[in-house]
Amino acid sequence: MRIKSLELSGFRAFPKEQSFDLDADTIVVMGPNGQGKTSLFDGILWALTGKIARLGEKDQNVVSMYSSSGAASAHLVLRNRQALNIGISRSTDGTNQLIRLTIDGESFEGSSAQNRIL
């Protein structure tokens, strides 16, 4: 499995939409403190699991205080060995969390999506 891309919006250090092209053999993430390096990796973890243990159980902890919509979202695109693109989209308004999984054009939502990810 390979991470192709990540889009974050309203998520922690990324109040505005930010896209990351991660489709390379090696990715180096560097920058000064407070520029979003940890939030980038938190975004991948949150998209996959819906939780970031060090931030606690509350979804409101992932919403940027500068989010114009008051919501956070992450869209992760993976590619498996069969070259199928797998999209995982997760969003929250701080209270309710939504998840959508797309595999080869077929979409799943909610618990069905979460069970397939696991």
Order of alpha helices (4+ residues) and beta strands (2+ residues): beta-beta-alpha-beta-beta-beta-beta-alpha
